[in-house]
């Protein structure tokens, strides 16, 4: 199983003073986090896409390109690219260029996004929410397969054989489909044979099993083998030396971030009791000491019928940079080896 980290490049306040870091300092810290992840053995680092005053990731490929120049082995991806509001040709060109810079380490996770700011910003009608994504995903997949494309649709000018360059290092640039809880999205990913990345930010992991099964069934009906249908999960996560320390460090920034989103969307603010329960053995958060977090990853792997990738959403609006760097080290040097060792032991036991 691959272990990864996702960041939304949210602006961060110093937990001691309450003062916001400058955009320059926050991006410098983010790039250091990716360097630390590379050194610690983390498999993949993802950066989201948001068009909000509290985020710095409206151009994630630029951040990923800067990270590519400072790292050697870690794979670099979006988390997610809001494909509905973008031009698939430009998206492919940007990630193909990232692939060249990184020497073949680029990926993308595409989706419709969990917020709507990009749609009016780029002149799109929210009434076209689904048709925009379906059409643009189809074009992106064609561009991935063919340098010259013949295509026409509703939401973009037609292509009549124009070339789309550059081409990536990898023979096929990996494209994952990012989904929330819509059955149609799971079935679509399976029918297209695309790797699935499930964003789970609340609720019981077990309630997603029927949706993951739907993905696998749709993929097999379309002629894909189980090995061609990898499943990943994106969830809140954080690691410290003890579980109490992890919860104490992560909660203040989590509460600030979720309270802000809640005011926009009509949610109530989270409570510490809810947060602690969510960090428990079957809750949706991967927060704790290395042993606790490793056990939680294995639990999610089991209840969802097998995972190929687990990515930790470690963005926090109020966390010391040193604590984030230490969490990354613990994830790469303690959690990931435990998970892999125990999965290997399980596989060996099955073979016997």
N, C-alpha and C positions, 0 to 999 in steps of 0.2 A: 504494500500500500504506500502511495506517495503521501507525504505530509507537507502541507503548505500553509502560507499566511496570506491573508487579504488585508488591504488597507484602503480606506476611503480618503486618506490624506486630509482628514478633518483638522481644522485649526485647533490647537491645543493650548490650554491654560496651565501655567505653572501651579502645581498643587499647593505649594507653600505660600506663594504671593497672590494667586488668583489672576495674575496678569497674563494676557494672551501673548504667545510667542509671535514674532513677526513671520510673515509668509516665507521670507528667505531662510530663517532659522528652522521653520517647520520642514521645509523641503530638504534642507541639509540633514536634519535628523532622520527623515524618511529614507534618504539614500544611504545613510549609515546603517539604518535598520536592515536594508536589503543586503548590504555588504556583510553584516553580521550573520544574517540568515544563510548566505552563501557559504561563509566560513564554518557555520555550525552544522552543515549538512542538510538543511531544509531543501526539499525538492523543488518547490515552486513558490513564486511570490506574485500576487495579483494586486492590481490597482484598479479601483472603481472609476466610474464616470459620473460626476454630478455637476450641476450648473447652479450652485447655491453660494451665498455669501460666506458660509461657514466651511467651505471645502476648497481644496486647491487642485482637484483632479479633473478639471474640465477637458484637459488634453493629456490623457493617460499615456499615450504612446511616447510623448516627449519625456515624461518621467521614467518610463520603462527603458527608453533609449539611453538616458543618463545612467541608469542602473546597469545596463548592459555593458557600458564602457568601464564599469568599476567592479564587475564580477566575472567569474570564470565558468561556473558549472550550473548555477541555479537557473531553472526555466522561468520565463517571464510572461505574464498573461494579463489580460484585462479581467475585471471582476465587477460589473460586466460592461461590455460595449453596448451602448443604447443604439442598436442597429436601426430601429424604426425611425429615428430622427437624424440619421446620417446617410451618407452616400456609400453604398457597398463597394464601389470602385475605389474610392479614397480610403476606406477602411482597409481593404486588401493591400493597397499600395503602402500604407503606413506600417502594417504589420509585416509585410514582406521586407520592407526596409529595416525594421527592427530585427527580423530574422538574419539579415545580412550583417548588421552591426554586432549581433550577439553570437554569430557563428552557428545558427540553427537552433536557438533556444526559445523562439517566440511561439506563443499560442494566443488564442482569444476565446473568451466566453461571451457569447452574444445573447441579448435578451431585449425585452421591452422596457426594462427599468422599473424600479419600485416607486419612482417619483416622476412627475410629469413636466418639470421645468423645461426640458429640452424640446418638447413638442411646439409650444408657441414661440420659443426662442428661434427655432429654425423654420418657422412658417408652416407647421403641420397641424392638421385638424385632428383633435382627439377622437372624433367620430370614426376616423380611419385607423384607430389604434391597432386592431388586429390585421387588417389588410395591408397596412404599411409593413408590418413585420414579416408576414408570409411572403410578400412579393420581394422584399429586400433580402431576406434569407435565401430565397431561390436564386437571385442574381449573384449574391456572394458565393454560393456554392458553385455556380457556373464559372465565375471568374477564377475560383480556386483551381478548377479542372482545366480551363482553357485560356491561353493567353489572348486569343482573339475570340470575341463573343458576339453572337447574334441574339438579340433579346429585345423584347418590348413589354411595357407594363403601364399601369395607371399613374404611378407616382414619380416616374423619372423618365428623362428623355431616352429614346430607344438607342440601342447599340447595333451597328451594322458591320461588325467585323473589326472594329478598332482594337488596337493592342493595349493590354493592361500590363504595365511594367512598373518596377522590376519584379522578377519572379524570386521566390524565396530560396534559401539554401535547402530546406526540407522538401522532399518530393511532394508532400502534401501537408500544407500548413494546418496544424490541429485547430479545429473549431468545435468548441463545446457549446451546448445549448443550455443557457441558464433559465431555470424555472422556479416558480413559487409553489402554488397549490392548485393550479388549474389542470384538470385531467386532459384537456385537449393539448396542452403544451407537452405533457409527458408522452402522449401517444404520437404527437408530431415528431418529437426527437427520435423515438423508436422507429417510426416508419422511414425516417431519413437515415437511420444508422449513425446518428451523431452521438458522441459522448454526452452524458447528462450530468449537469451540476445543479443540485437541489439546494436552494437557500432555505435554511431552517433557523429562524430567529426566535421562535417561540413554539409552545405546544409540545406534545409528546412525539418523540421520534417515531414511535410505532405507528402513528396514524398516517405516516407517509408510505408505509409498506405497500398498501394496495396501489398507490400511484406508481411506485417504482416497479411493481409487478406489471402494471399496465404498460409501462415503457418497454419492459423486456418482452412482453407478449407481442406488442406491436412490432418490435424489431425482428423477432423471430418469424412472425407472419410475413414480414417484408423480405425474408431470406438472409438475415444477418445471424451470425453465430453469437453465443453468449460472450465470447472473447472480444467481439466487435462492439459490445454494448457496455462500456465501462460506466460506472456510477460514482459520482463524487458528491460530497456534502460540504456545504459552507455553513458554519455556525459560530456564534460567539465563543471565544476561548481565550484563556490566559493561564500562565504557569508561574508559580513562585515556589520558594523552598517549602512552604507549608500551605495547606488549603486555606487556612484562616488568613494568612498574609495575601494570598492571591485574591480572595474575595474582598478584603479590606482595600487593596490597591485598586482593583478594577471598578468597584461599585460607584465611587463618586463621579467619575467621568461617564459611566454608563447611565447613571441617573440624570445627569445634566443633558446628555444627548437624547435620551428617550423622552424626557419631559418636554424638550423643545419640539421633537417630532410629534409628540402627543398633542401639544397645543395646536399644531397645524391640522391634525387629522381627527381630533375629537377623542383622543384617548385620555385616561387619567394618568397621573404620574406613577412610576413604579415605586414600590416600597422595598425596604431592605429584606423583609421577610419573604416577599415574592422572589427577589433575586437569589437569596440563599436557597430557597426551595428549587429554583431552576438550576442551581449549581449542584444539586444533589445527585444521587446515583442514577436516576432515570430522567432527570430534567434535561432541558435542551441546551444547557451551557456546558462547555468543556473547560471548566475553571477549577483549579486546584493545584496540589503538588504533583510532581511527575508521575508517581504511581497511580494516583487518583485519575489523572487525565488519561493516562494510557489505558486504564481499565474502562474508562468511558468511551474512548475511541473503539475499543474492541466490542463493547456493548452495542454501539451504533452499527458497526460492521455486521454483527450477528442479527440484529433485529431488522435490518434492511436487506438481508440476504446477500451480503458481500459488497464491499466498497473497493474501488480502485484508488480513491483520493479523498483525503479529509483536509479541508482548509479552515484555518482558524481566523475568524474575524476579530482581529486584535485592536482595531481602531478604538481609541479612547480619548475623550475630550478633555481629560484632566488627569494626566499620568506623567510621572517623572520619566525623562528619557532613559535614565540609567535602569529604571525598573523594566522598561520595555526591552532594552537590550538584553537584560538578564533573562527575561521571559523567553526571548528568541533563542538564547543559548540553551536554556533548559529544554525547550521544545525539540531542538535539533540534536542535542547530545544525550538527553535522558529519555524523553518521551518517545521519540521516533525509534530508537534502538529497542526499547521495551516492546513496542507494538510489533515491530518486524520479527523480533525473536519469538514472541508468543504466537504470531501467525504462522511462522515457519514450523514451530512445534506442533501446532494444530494440523498443518498440512502433512507433516511426517506421520502423525498418529493416524490420519485418515488413510494414508498409503499402506500402513501396516495392517 
